[in-house]
Amino acid sequence: MAEKPNIILFMSDDVGWGDLGCYGGGENRGAPTPNLDRLAAEGLQFMSFYGQPSCTPGRAAAITGRLPIRSGMTTVAFPGQGGGLPAPEWTLASVLKKADYDTCHIGKWHLGEADYAMPTAHGFDEMYNTTLYHLNAYTYTDKAYNPDFPFGDPVTMKMWGNVIGALEGKSGEEPHEVEKVDSSNIPLIDEKSTDIALDYIQDHANGENPFFLYLNTAKLHQPNLPHPDFEGASLAKSKYLDSLVELDHRVGQVVDKVRELGIAENTLIVWTTDNGAWQDVYPDCGYTPYRGTKGTDYEGGSRVPAIAWWPGSIEPGRRNSDIVGSLDLMATFASIAGLELPTEDREGEPTIFDSYDQTALLKGEGPSTRDHWFYMTETEMVPGAIRLGKWKAIWNVRDGWRGPASYTAIVPELFDLWQDPQERYDIFMNSFAEKTWQLPQMADRLLSVLPTYKKYPNRPIQTAGISYAMFEVDDAQVQEQIAKMLHGLTSTG
């Protein structure tokens, strides 16, 4: 086995926790997923794995190993807003370059459009079929989708009239657009990404250096337009589930190539998705058994499926319910590559990571190294919820993507996720089973993040999204949110 294995990270989009067969979906959901199910059967399936509540923060957390508020990547960017992943941030690619990895980004990026925010400015040697936005951005001016789009309005057209299409490029060169993206080629977009990935793996399988391949599929973010070969391929015959069958096929193609080339024992594959299921776009959406949806602090917003596969190092057929998340990819990949995480950012300023090394967990040599998870929606400067072991405390009770942040007026909600994984029964001061004693230490743990903001200042918010104007986090804003969250906590007797 190689000292430093190849690493392939699949980042899918909006896949529901319950979509895959190994998570209770598959044929039971109307869409068989034999390849991902096999990956889980031959590897490690995570049952309490967390992303973030939406696309951009989910990807920022995964690639930087830092809470999105630290990098300023909390909201979804729109075309023409500029900005993006700040140049000083470390990424999985730039860290792995320190261990002499060859690095490649393919597919959806969604971390900004400024030159300094491109994959090739963040440690990737190459980037291909790279799209900067969610799929909707490419169909707003498509007359087949929006015949009522105001094509004569210069203000609207300034943002949407010339959306940057698929890009490619190499480190040290300016990326260039290779084709526009619209409903005519969205069905083919993931096939193209997969074909490029297969060629890359073939070319680097026996290279002098190990490789890191970051492969991002554009679907299952709506509008889901399955490849023509997969139209009607699901039992349900819906666009989302046809696209799910296609996704499973694409993953299978890549894993089969790794097997075919005889590099399986030298290759760690991690498959996951960026955020919880987007229920507000039903029926073009994933399934989750958990409360809430993408954009909320309930479990449905952040708990996601995840699988790790590494023959010879990960014992097959394992399931793990420890708290783990995409934040942990940074410390884990660095450890596997024989690296210590940097203590300074790429411009020499002190930095901090929120990533925990899960190498021992992967290899079956120990439990998760974290005991908690912070939940933060796109407008939150302080986590709106915390999980500590089996306990979950929620201050921001927004229950849907489109609603405003809504903080509990008197006391937070408290749930036992082992007894009540769907967060239905609030047990804070309400019955003989109430667990009020549990909350103060959870609040203390949550607020322990605040001193790190002062010691390692957060970067300015990079994109305004559609919810609020650009701002820098300051003490007044933080204190306002804390007041909303903790109102009444100290006066409950």
N, C-alpha and C positions, 0 to 999 in steps of 0.2 A: 504494500500500500504506500502511495506517495506521502512524503512528509507534509506537503501542503496540497490538499485535494482541490480539484476543480470545484467551483460553486456555481450552480444555476438557481437563480431566484425567479420564480414565476410570480408576477403580481397581476392577478385578475381584477375585474372591476365589478363591484356590486353583487357578487355571488352571495346567495343567502346561506346562513348556517345550516339550514335543513335541505339544501338542494341536492347534495350528492348522496349516492346510495349508502355510503359508509356513515352518513349522518342521518339516516332514516328517510332520505329522499330517493333519488334514482327512479326505478320503475314505480315505486310507491308515489312518486311525484309526477310521473308521466314522462320521465326522461332518463333512460339508463345512462349510467356513468361508469362503465366497466374499467376504464383506464385509471381514473382517479381512485376508484375503489381498490384496484390492484396496487396502486402506489401506497395506499394506506395499509393494505394487508401485508405488504412487504417492508413497511417502514413504521413510523411513529405518527399516530393520529392525535392531535391536540383537541381537547374538549373544552378547555377554558382559555382559549387564545384570543387576544384582543388586538384590533386595529384602532382606528379613530372613527369619529362619527361622519366624516365625509372624505371625498377623494383627495384633495390637495393636502390637508393635514395628515391623512393616512399614509400618503406616499412620502411626505416630508419626514414623518416619524420613523418610517421604515428605513429610509436611506441615510438619515443623520444619527439615529439613535437618541434623539432629543425630543422633548415635548415640543409640539409645533409652535407654542407661544415663544419659545426661546429663539427659534429661527425666524419668527415673524410670519410663518407659513400657516396661518390659521384659517384662511378663507379661500374659496374657489375664485380663480382669476378669470376675467373676461378679456376678449381680444382688445388690443390697443391700450391696455392699462399698464403695460410694461412690468417692471419688477420681476421678482422671482427669488429663487433660492440664493441667499447672499453669498458672495464670493468667499468670505472667510470660513464658511461651514465645511466641515469634513463630511464626506459621504462614504458609503461602503466602498465605492470604487477608488476614491483618493486614498483611503486607508490601506486597501489591499494593494495598491500600487507600491506601497512601502515594502511589501513582501514580494515584489516582482511579478504580480499578477498581470496578465493581459486582460483588458476590460472592454466590455461591449454593452451598449444600451440599444434595445429594440422595442419599438411600440410606444404606447402612451407614456408621456412624461408628466404633464400637468403641474409643473413646478415653476411656471413663469416663462416669459418670452424675451426677457432682456438677454443681451449677449453673455453677461456674466452668469446667467442662470441656466445655460445650455448644458446638457450632459457632458459634452466634450470640454467644458470649462470646469467640470467637477470630477475629474479623474477617469473619465471614460476615454479610451483610445479611439473608439469608433461609435457612431450612432447611425441607426437605420430606421426608416419608416417611422420616424419619431413624430408623434402628434402632440401638440401643446395644450389641447383643450379636451373637454368631454365631447362625446359624439354629437350631442344636440347642436353644438356650435357650428357644425358643418352642414346642418340641414335647415337652419333658420331662413336662409335665402334660397332654399331649394323650392321651386314653385310646385313641385309634386307634393311637398309637405305643407308649405305655407303660401298659397296663392294670394293671400291677403297681406303679405309682407309689404311694408311701405317703401318700395324701391325708390320712390321719388323724394324721400325724406333724407336730406343730407346728413342730419345728425345721427339718425339710425344707421345709415349706410356707412358712416365714418367708422363705426365699430364693427359692423357685420358684413360690409360689402367686399372686403378683401381679406378674409380670415386666412392666416398662414396655414398652408397645407402640410403634407408630410415632408419632413426634413431628413437629410443625412449629412454626414461630415466626419472629419477626423480631427483629433486633437491638434491644436495649433492652426487650424484652418477655420474659416467662417462657414457655418452650416449653410446648406443651400436647399431650396425647395425642389422636390422632385416631382410632385404632383399635387393638384388640389384634391380635397376630400369632399365628397357629397354622397347622396343616396345611390349613385351609380357604382361607386367602388367601395362603400362601407361593407357590403357583403363580402368583399375579397380581402379586407384589410388584415384580418388575423391570419389568413392563409399566407399572405405575403410575409408577415412578420415571422411565421413559423418556418417558411422556406429559407429565409435569411438565417435564422437560428440554426437550422440543420446544416447549412453550408459552413457557418462559423464553427460549429462543433466538429465537423469533419476536418476542417483546416487546422484546428487547434488541439485535436485529440492527442497527438503525439508531439506537441510543440516543446520547446525548451522550457517554457514557463507554464505554470498552471493558469487557468482562465477563470474569470468571473463574468458570467452572462446574466444580465438583468433583462428578462423577457416579460413585457407587459402586453396583455391583450386589451383591445379597445371595448369589446363586448365582454360582459353582459350589461354595460351601461346602456340605457335606452337612448335613442331608438334602436332596438335590436333588429338587425337585418341579417338573417343567416345566409351563409354561403349557399349558392344555388343547389349544391350537392346535399345540403342539409335541410332544405325546405321540406317540411312534413316529416322530418326524421324522428321527431319525438312522438311518443304515444299520444300526447295531448294536442299535437299539431298547432301549437302556439309559437309566436316568434321568439319569445324568451326561451322557451324550453327547447325549441329547435336549435337556438344559439348555444344553449347549455350542452346539448349533444355534440355540437361542433367544438366547443371549448374542450370537452373531454377528449375528443379525437386529436386536437392539436397537442394537448399535453402528452397523449400517448405517442404521437409521432416523435416528440423530442426524447422521451424516455426510451423508446425503442432504438433510437439512434445511439444513445449512450450505451445501451446493452450491445448493440451490433458492433460497436467499435471496441468493445472489451475494456471500457474505462469505468464501469459501474462502481467498482470498489474504490476508485480514485475520485469519485464525484459525489458531492453532497447536493441533493436537489431539495429545495424548499418550495412548496406551492402554498399560496394563501391569497387573500383578497384585501382590498384597501379599507373597507368600512362595512358596516352592517347593511342589511337589505333595505332597499329604497321602496318602502311600502306605498308611498304616495303616488307612484306611477302604475299601480295595479291596472291591468294584469301583466304589464311588461316589467315584472319585478321578481326578485327572489323570495324565498320563504324562510322565515325564522320562527321558531316556537317561542321566542322571548318577547317580552313587552317592549314596545317602542319601535322605532325605525331609525334609519340613517338620519343623523341630525339631532339625536336626543342622547341624554345621559343614562337612559335605561339600557338594559343588556342588549336589546335589539339594535342599538345604535353602533355598538363597538365589538360585540362578541362575534368572531368570524371563524370559518373553517380554516384549518391549516394542517399540512402534512409535511413530514421530513423523511427523506429516503437516502440511505447511504449504506449499501450492502457491505457487510463485514464490520461495520462500525455501529450501525443501529440495528438492534435485534428486531426482526420482523414481527408484525402482529401486535405491537404495543399500543395501548391507549393511555393517555395521561391527562389528568384533570387538574394538575397544578396551574396556578396563575402564570401565564407566559404571554408575551405579546411581540408585535413586530418591532417595537423599540429595542428588543433584546437581540435582534439580528446583528447589530453593530458589534457589541462586545463578544458575541459568540463567533462570528466570522473572524474577527481579529484574533481571538484566542486560537482558533483552528489554524490560522495562518502563522501563529507564533509571534503575535504582536501584542504590545501594550497599547491601550488607547492613548491618544495624545492628551496632554494637559494644557496645551495652547492651541488656539484655532490657527487657520492657515495664514493669518496675518500676525501671529505672535502674541495675541491677547489670551489671557486665561480663559479656559472653557470648561464646561461640565457636560457629562452625558447622563442620560436617564436609562441607560442600557445595562442589562445584567447578563453575565456570561452563563449560557445554558448548555455548555459543552457536556458537562457531567450528566445532565438530564438526557441529552441526545443519546449518549452512549450507555445509558442505564446504570450509571455509577453514582447517582445522587438525585435528590429532588430539585425542584425549581429553586433558584437563588433569590427569587423575589416572593414577597408575601402580600403584595398590595397592587392595586391598579388605580390610577387617576383617570377620571373621565372629564373631557373638556369639549364643549361644543364650540362653534366657530367664533362666538362673541365673548367667550369667557376668558378672563385673565387669571382666575383662580379656579381650580377644578370644581365642577358643579356636583361631583359625586366621587366617592371613594369606595373601593372594595378592599377589605382587610380580612384575609382568610375567607371564611364563609359569609362574613357580614358585609352588607352594602348600605351605605348612607347616601341619600340623595337630597340635595338642596334645590337644584334646578329641575322642576317637574314638567318641563315642556314635553308633551307626548307625541309631537309630530314635527316633521321637518320644517313646515312653513310657519309654525307659531312662534311668537316671541319668547325669549327666555322668561320663565315664570318661577320665581323663587317662593318656597313655602312661607306662608305669612307668619307662622308661629314657631313651628318646630320642623325639622327635616323628617323625611320618611326613612324608615329603617327596615331592612329585609334580611332574612336568613336565606341565602341562595341555595343552601342544601335542602332545606325544608320547602322552600318556595322559590324555585328558579325563575318563575314568571313574574315575580315582584307584585303579587296581588295582595298580600296581607301585611300591611304596615304594623310593626310590632313596637313602635315607640309610644310608651305610656298609654296603652289602650286596652289591655286585658290582663288576665292572670299570667299570660305568657309574655308580657312586655319585657323588653330587654334594654331599658333606658341606660343601665350601667355601662353598656357597650359604647355609647356614642361619644363621650368626651374624649377618649383616647383616639377615636377615629378622626374627630375634628382636629385634634392636635397634630396627628400625622398629616392630614391634608394641609394644614396651615404651615407645616414645616417646609413646604416648598418656597414660601415667601422670602426667607433670608437668602436663598440661592438667587432670587431675582436681583437682589441688591449686590451680592458678591459677583455674580456673572450676569450683567445687564442683558435683558432681552433685546433682540433687534427690533427695529420698527416694523409694524405690520406691513407686509409687502403688497397686499392687494385688498381693495375695498370690497370686492364682491358686490352684492346688491343689498347688503344689510346695514352697513354703516360706513361713514367716511374714514379715510385713512387716519390712523392716530398712533402715537407712541404710548406704551403703557406707562402710566405715572402713578404715584402713591395715592392720589385722590381717587382715581378710577378703581384701583385695587381695593381701597378701603370701602368704597361704595358697594362693590360686589360682596365683600365680606359682610358688610352690614345687612345686606339683603339675605345672605345665606344664613347668618347666625343670629338673626333677630329672634329673641325669645329663648335662645339656647341656655343662657346663664340664669334665666329667671323661671325655670321650670320647677324649681324647688328640690 
